[in-house]
Amino acid sequence: MRPRPVPDNLSAEDQRIYRNWTGGLFVFYAAAVVLAIGVTYLTAPAADPATTQMARLKPATGPNLVPRATSIVRQ
């Protein structure tokens, strides 16, 4: 597919402005798409929170995983 040519009925100055505007719109559209993809990717929840990096760095806690401090029974 060939790009559309600049209209012939424009002056040289108008053709330059036309090219600048169309180029600017293309760059704006590309940046908007990249930003939308980035925001979608970065804010998506993890599939399994237990496999995230922060979950792997935290020590395991819970009622069955906490070491007992009272393992010596006093009589």
C-alpha positions in Angstrom: 0.0 0.0 0.0 1.4 3.4 -1.0 1.0 6.4 1.2 -1.3 9.1 -0.1 0.5 11.8 -2.0 0.4 15.4 -0.8 -2.5 17.2 -2.6 -1.4 19.0 -5.7 -3.5 22.1 -5.1 -1.4 23.2 -2.1 1.4 25.7 -2.2 4.9 24.7 -1.2 4.5 26.2 2.3 1.1 24.5 2.7 2.6 21.1 1.6 5.3 21.5 4.3 2.7 22.3 7.0 0.6 19.4 5.7 3.6 17.0 6.1 4.4 18.3 9.5 0.8 17.9 10.7 0.4 14.4 9.3 3.8 13.4 10.7 2.9 14.8 14.1 -0.4 13.0 14.2 1.4 9.7 13.3 3.9 10.2 16.2 1.1 11.1 18.6 -0.9 8.1 17.6 2.1 5.8 18.0 3.0 7.2 21.4 -0.6 6.9 22.5 -0.7 3.2 21.5 2.6 2.5 23.2 1.4 4.3 26.4 -1.9 2.4 26.4 -0.1 -0.9 26.0 2.4 0.0 28.8 -0.3 1.1 31.2 -2.4 -2.1 30.5 0.6 -4.3 31.0 2.0 -2.6 34.1 -1.4 -2.4 35.9 -2.6 -5.9 35.1 -2.9 -8.1 38.2 -0.6 -11.0 38.5 -2.1 -14.4 37.5 -1.0 -15.9 40.8 0.1 -13.5 43.6 2.2 -16.2 45.2 4.5 -16.2 42.2 5.2 -12.5 42.1 8.7 -11.3 43.1 7.6 -9.5 46.2 5.8 -12.7 47.4 9.0 -14.7 46.9 11.1 -12.1 48.9 8.8 -12.0 51.9 9.2 -14.7 54.5 6.4 -17.2 54.8 4.0 -16.4 57.6 0.8 -17.9 58.9 -0.5 -19.9 61.8 1.2 -23.1 60.6 4.5 -21.5 59.4 5.4 -19.3 62.4 8.1 -21.0 64.5 7.0 -21.6 68.0 8.7 -19.5 70.6 7.3 -21.7 73.5 8.8 -25.0 72.4 10.2 -25.6 75.9 7.5 -26.6 78.3 7.9 -25.3 81.8 6.7 -27.5 84.6 
